[in-house]
Amino acid sequence: MQFTGYHFPSDIIIQAVRYYVAYKLNYRDIEEIFAERGIRVDHATINRWVIRFAPLIEQIARTIKHYVSSSWRMDETYIKIKGKWWYYYRAVDKYGDIVDFYLSQTRDEKSAQAFLRKAIRTNGLPDQVVIDNSGANARALHHMNVKLWKSVVFMLNLIEIIDAKYLNNIVEQSHRPIKQKMYQALGWKSVEGASATMSGQEVWTQIKRGQVGELSLPVWERFYALIA
């Protein structure tokens, strides 16, 4: 990860990014925290750091994330960006560990398929996916099963589709940190800002759950170790 051309040391930049994605702080809060330490950095600069580096940190975390269970819970939630509602697809496994996430302008079969392809690329095929009364998600999973059947190689690896609201409570509850950040920001002002923030928040959640990093280290050191 390159920090060439920035007027602040890399440890200050990454610390500011972590403060924003890990805690209920806005950019002005972090500006004030650094000012108390004698570090003068504008809140708009911190915003640019988050947009630049949070997605890069997530890409690194994705390559070392621990395996998840083959039983997934899939759901989507509403996210407000520039005054309009977007859709944030997420899946966790049966233990609550994060499988993957995907931001989309639409809530339909095509978007659900895109999310599933992304999740499977990183985590492999699940044995079962639990959904909550979503016709679009069900159709996307059926489409995936048709492709698996036609491939012959994977025809015995069809995904079991379970429609059960009570089993999906775990993923609905895991949306809360994302929603809280959205309410704090009064809705994001840009797609880049929303996407970067959510990428960083997902990494932080994975670290806290022990999915990323050396468990003997404190959670903040696991975060910083990703760019060491």
C-alpha positions in Angstrom: 0.0 0.0 0.0 1.5 3.3 -1.1 1.4 6.5 0.9 3.7 8.5 -1.4 2.5 12.1 -1.8 0.6 12.4 1.4 1.6 15.0 3.9 1.0 12.8 7.0 2.8 9.6 8.1 1.0 6.4 7.2 0.3 5.5 10.8 -1.7 8.7 11.3 -3.6 8.1 8.1 -4.5 4.5 9.0 -5.4 5.4 12.6 -7.8 8.0 11.3 -9.4 5.5 9.0 -9.7 3.0 11.8 -11.3 5.5 14.2 -14.0 6.3 11.6 -14.9 2.7 10.6 -14.6 1.3 14.1 -16.4 3.8 16.3 -19.4 6.1 16.3 -17.3 9.1 15.3 -17.8 11.5 12.5 -15.0 13.2 10.6 -15.1 16.3 12.8 -14.9 14.2 15.9 -11.7 12.7 14.6 -10.3 16.1 13.6 -10.8 17.2 17.2 -9.2 14.1 18.7 -6.1 14.7 16.5 -6.0 18.4 17.3 -5.9 17.6 21.0 -2.7 15.5 20.2 -1.2 18.4 18.3 -2.0 17.0 14.8 -3.8 19.5 12.6 -5.7 17.6 9.9 -9.0 18.8 8.3 -12.1 16.6 8.4 -12.4 16.7 4.6 -8.9 15.2 4.4 -9.9 12.4 6.7 -12.9 11.7 4.5 -10.5 11.4 1.5 -8.3 9.0 3.4 -11.3 6.7 4.2 -12.4 6.7 0.6 -8.9 5.9 -0.6 -7.7 3.4 1.9 -10.7 1.6 3.4 -11.4 -0.4 0.2 -7.7 -1.3 -0.1 -7.6 -2.6 3.4 -10.7 -4.7 2.7 -9.1 -6.2 -0.3 -6.1 -7.3 1.8 -8.4 -8.7 4.5 -10.4 -10.6 1.9 -7.2 -12.6 1.0 -6.6 -13.8 4.5 -10.1 -14.1 5.9 -10.7 -17.4 7.7 -13.1 -19.9 6.2 -16.7 -19.6 7.0 -19.4 -22.3 7.5 -21.1 -23.6 4.4 -24.5 -22.7 5.9 -25.2 -19.0 4.9 -27.9 -16.5 5.9 -28.6 -14.0 3.1 -30.4 -10.7 3.3 -30.4 -7.1 2.1 -31.0 -3.8 3.8 -31.7 -0.2 2.7 -28.9 2.3 2.6 -29.5 6.0 1.8 -27.0 7.6 -0.6 -27.4 11.2 -2.0 -31.0 11.1 -0.9 -31.9 7.9 -2.7 -32.3 4.3 -1.4 -29.7 1.8 -2.4 -29.6 -1.9 -1.4 -26.9 -3.5 0.6 -26.7 -7.3 0.2 -25.0 -9.3 3.0 -24.5 -12.8 4.1 -23.3 -14.3 7.4 -22.8 -17.9 8.2 -24.7 -19.8 10.8 -22.3 -18.6 13.5 -22.7 -15.0 12.5 -19.3 -14.6 10.8 -19.4 -12.4 7.7 -19.4 -14.1 4.4 -19.6 -11.2 2.0 -21.4 -7.9 1.1 -22.5 -6.1 -2.1 -23.9 -2.6 -2.7 -26.5 -2.2 -5.5 -28.8 0.4 -6.9 -31.5 -2.2 -7.5 -33.1 -5.0 -5.5 -33.7 -7.7 -8.0 -32.6 -11.1 -9.2 -29.7 -9.7 -11.2 -28.3 -7.9 -8.1 -28.8 -11.0 -6.0 -26.9 -13.1 -8.6 -24.0 -10.6 -8.6 -23.8 -10.8 -4.9 -23.8 -14.6 -4.9 -21.0 -14.7 -7.6 -18.9 -12.4 -5.5 -19.5 -14.4 -2.3 -18.8 -17.7 -4.0 -15.5 -16.5 -5.6 -14.1 -15.8 -2.1 -15.8 -18.4 0.0 -16.6 -21.3 -2.3 -20.0 -22.9 -2.8 -22.3 -23.1 0.2 -24.3 -26.2 1.1 -27.4 -24.2 2.0 -28.5 -20.6 2.0 -31.3 -19.3 4.2 -33.4 -16.4 2.9 -36.3 -14.4 4.3 -39.3 -14.4 1.9 -37.4 -12.8 -0.9 -38.6 -13.9 -4.4 -35.6 -12.2 -6.1 -33.1 -14.0 -3.9 -34.9 -17.3 -4.3 -34.8 -16.9 -8.1 -31.1 -16.0 -8.1 -30.3 -19.2 -6.1 -32.5 -21.3 -8.4 -30.6 -19.8 -11.3 -27.3 -20.7 -9.6 -28.5 -24.3 -9.1 -29.5 -24.6 -12.8 -26.0 -23.5 -13.8 -24.4 -26.0 -11.3 -26.6 -28.8 -12.7 -25.7 -28.0 -16.3 -22.0 -27.8 -15.5 -22.1 -31.6 -14.7 -18.9 -31.2 -12.6 -21.0 -29.5 -9.8 -24.3 -31.2 -10.4 -24.1 -32.9 -7.1 -23.3 -29.6 -5.3 -26.7 -28.0 -5.6 -27.4 -25.3 -3.0 -30.2 -26.1 -0.5 -32.6 -23.1 -0.4 -34.3 -22.5 3.0 -37.0 -19.8 3.4 -37.3 -19.2 7.2 -37.5 -15.9 8.9 -36.5 -17.1 12.3 -33.2 -18.5 11.0 -32.4 -15.2 9.3 -32.6 -13.0 12.4 -28.8 -13.4 12.8 -28.0 -11.5 9.5 -30.7 -8.9 10.1 -29.2 -8.1 13.5 -25.7 -7.9 11.9 -26.9 -5.0 9.7 -27.1 -2.7 12.8 -23.5 -1.2 12.7 -24.0 -0.2 9.1 -27.4 1.3 9.7 -26.1 3.2 12.7 -23.3 4.8 10.7 -25.8 5.8 8.0 -28.1 7.5 10.5 -25.1 9.2 12.1 -24.0 10.6 8.6 -27.7 11.5 7.8 -27.2 9.4 4.7 -24.0 9.3 2.7 -23.2 12.1 0.3 -21.5 9.9 -2.3 -21.5 6.3 -3.5 -17.7 6.2 -3.0 -18.0 7.4 0.6 -20.7 4.9 1.4 -18.9 1.9 -0.2 -15.6 2.8 1.5 -17.2 3.2 4.9 -19.0 -0.1 4.7 -15.9 -1.9 3.4 -14.0 -0.6 6.4 -16.8 -1.5 8.8 -17.0 -5.0 7.5 -13.2 -5.5 8.0 -13.5 -4.2 11.6 -16.3 -6.5 12.4 -14.4 -9.5 10.9 -11.4 -8.6 13.0 -13.5 -8.4 16.2 -15.1 -11.7 15.4 -11.6 -13.3 14.9 -12.1 -13.9 11.2 -9.0 -11.8 10.2 -5.6 -11.4 11.9 -3.7 -13.1 14.7 -6.0 -13.7 17.6 -3.2 -13.1 20.1 -3.0 -9.4 19.1 -5.4 -6.7 20.3 -8.0 -5.9 17.7 -6.5 -2.5 16.8 -3.1 -4.1 16.2 -4.8 -6.7 13.9 -6.2 -3.8 11.9 -2.8 -2.0 11.6 -1.1 -5.3 10.7 -3.1 -5.5 7.5 -1.0 -2.7 6.0 2.3 -3.5 7.8 
